[in-house]
Amino acid sequence: MRRILPLFAVLLGLALPVSSLAQADAPDPTMLYHQHCAACHGVDRLGGIGPALLPDNLSRLKPAEAVEVIRGGRLATQMPAFGEMLGEAEVGALAEWIYARPEVEPSWSDADILASHVVNHYHGTLPDEPVFEVEDLKNLFVVVEIGDHHVSLLDGDRFERIARFPSRYALHGGPKYSPDGRYVYFGSRDGWVTKYDIYNLEVTAEVRAGINMRNIAVSADGNYVLAGNYLPHSLVLLDARNLELIASIPVEGLDGDTSRVSAVYTAPPRNSFVVALKDIPEVWEIRWPEERAAGDEALVGDFALHRMAAPDYLDDFFFDPGYRYLVGAARGGQGGQVFDLDSEAKVADLPLEGMPHLGAGITWELDGRRVMAIPHIDRGQVSVFDMSDWSLVSEIATDGPGFFMRSHANSPYAWVDVFFGPNHDRIHVIDKRTLEIVETLIPEPGKTAAHVEFDRRGETLLLSIWDNDGYLLWLDANTLEELGRMPMNKPSGKYNVWNKTQYEEGTSH
Ligand code: HEC
């Protein structure tokens, strides 16, 4: 009792001034937040039952949508409606307040990471035989349903759902498989890294690596997971077995400035991680012991950090299949640049102004040379380059800005969606030899059709109807005939085990 009384008194004390304030002066959002929201979204706004409510984390939610959410709640979630309890002015003040930076920049220390770490099943303790039967374990798909934060596991031969399980809030940057395809790792917007055992349909371990995270990468040998954060400015290296913390690495450039991490990548032939940085003109590589070279800085234990000065701020990388060259987008939409990771120098400028989506680029063989194709987020165009001399081969005009591109070594077609603008329900089929659009599909008029993924053989392809009332559609990859559909809550990305673990040329990594 001794504890409950003072708390009760505090709550009463808070409630009185708030209601009298609401009638007289402007509402005090800090007080309102602590009274109505902190229990779920965290005293420090870092999240709890509900997601973190910080400006960076809310970058994809429009302020007007935030007002709607607070007033009306979110159906079928724990987010209550406050429209009856709070007045317009109070809701408005709260909505504005959550987009403002907190007075004290929130921190996420090693102690916080360690305290968040949960292991449900230690590595090696669950059975090695799958608990379900499929023809081909390498032809499974993981599908992210962002509408209600779930993940579906599909059999890619029979197109049946094996499991559907809740994910952390707002998965980000694509799940990553272990090299044998047994485990899949997820990263969430609010910094959670989750390891899932596909064979046993169980979450085995979780850890919160940051407050606002961009994505994760799994090393080619399967031993490590790297998480890249916006907040704090850090990289977090984890042991892939149980997600134990190995090191958190503050991102501080050669001149001492700190930076957000745009993205982390695994570079299999180099046996390393490569890191894209938002606020400093550098490219970082984290290498393994046997890869250690002159100029490496000792990092921790066996790891070496190599910081390379880049000619510009480079964001969103695309790699050549040998992982020697990376293509990055220079800051301010000034074009693309090719950076040689061996000589540590820029080797070409590319006419890729605006917002190319390099992370979605793909490559294929055309007349004996390798070409790469890149969609654009701000214009209806796919740019195709010859990778032997980085010359522009073609600029294919599309019906609007795109987001994802996909193909498969066994398919004659490359697919690009129209993601933004009035034609967002269209998806184009490009002939990989002629570089012409040979077909434009509108699977569901008015609804976004996006993100193609092929099965392991390149015979069937899956497509998302990106809507809360959406579905997954699968087609014959050659005749483009519909083969089936499955209802899903805003399906976004789909990830085939084989294509991802074999670094199939038609998929981004
Ligand atoms: C009982 C727990 C609970 C309380 C209390 C609560 N929320 Fe939420 N809130 C949630 C959950 C859970 C979600 C995520 C819903 C979903 O899955 O989309 C959420 C989502 C939100 C979102 C959308 C975030 C995004 O990234 O899209 C906003 C904004 C929000 N809440 C604001 C508030 C405010 C402001 C208050 C206080 C007035 C509040 N919430 C009180 C649980 C809660």
Residues whose N, C-alpha, C, O or C-beta is under 5 A from the ligand:
A	BS01	HEC	H36 C37 C40 I49 G50 P51 N57 L61 A66 V69 I70 R74 T77 Q78 M79 P80 F82 L94
